[in-house]
Amino acid sequence: MAKVKGAIIVDTETCKGCEVCIPVCPEDVIRMTKEVNRKGYHFAYMENPDACTGCTNCGIVCPDRAISVYRVKVSA
């Protein structure tokens, strides 16, 4: 059976650091950086990329559409 591996891409200049994506991630993948974008906001990133399943919760709740979610089936 194939396993699903996920990944997110965050548009760091669009993300305003609202942190809405963090509590909806069932795998506890997303955190905020200590760095800031050019608008002065901390932005989201994948702290634990191996745990991402590509569930799309973060992309759905992002009010700025700053998160794109990708899913790939990998052999077990």
C-alpha positions in Angstrom: 0.0 0.0 0.0 1.3 3.4 -0.9 1.9 6.0 1.8 1.1 9.7 1.2 3.8 12.2 1.8 2.9 15.8 2.0 4.7 19.1 1.8 3.7 22.8 2.1 5.2 25.8 0.4 4.7 29.1 2.3 4.7 32.4 0.4 6.9 34.1 3.0 6.0 37.6 1.7 2.3 37.0 1.8 2.2 35.3 5.2 1.3 37.7 7.9 2.1 35.4 10.8 -1.5 35.0 12.1 -0.7 31.4 13.3 -4.1 30.1 12.3 -2.4 27.2 10.5 -0.6 25.9 13.5 -3.5 24.5 15.6 -5.2 22.9 12.6 -2.2 20.8 11.7 -2.9 17.3 13.1 0.8 16.2 12.7 2.3 19.3 14.5 4.4 20.2 11.4 4.1 24.0 11.3 5.9 26.7 13.4 6.7 30.3 13.0 10.2 31.5 12.1 12.3 33.9 14.2 13.0 35.7 10.9 10.7 38.3 9.5 9.6 39.1 6.0 9.9 42.5 4.4 6.6 43.6 6.0 8.0 42.7 9.5 5.9 39.5 10.1 7.2 36.2 11.3 6.1 33.6 8.8 5.1 29.9 8.9 7.5 27.1 7.9 7.6 23.3 8.1 9.5 22.4 11.3 8.9 18.7 11.0 8.6 18.0 7.2 8.7 14.2 7.5 5.5 14.2 9.5 3.4 16.1 6.9 0.6 14.0 5.3 -0.6 16.7 3.0 -4.0 16.9 4.7 -4.5 20.5 3.4 -6.0 21.9 6.7 -3.4 24.6 6.8 -4.0 25.7 3.2 -7.8 25.8 3.7 -7.7 28.0 6.8 -5.0 30.4 5.7 -6.8 33.7 5.2 -4.2 35.0 2.8 -3.8 31.9 0.7 -0.1 31.9 1.6 0.2 28.1 1.9 0.2 25.7 -1.0 -0.1 22.0 -0.1 1.4 19.1 -2.2 0.8 15.4 -1.9 2.8 12.5 -3.3 2.3 8.8 -3.0 5.4 6.9 -2.1 6.0 3.2 -2.0 5.9 1.7 1.4 
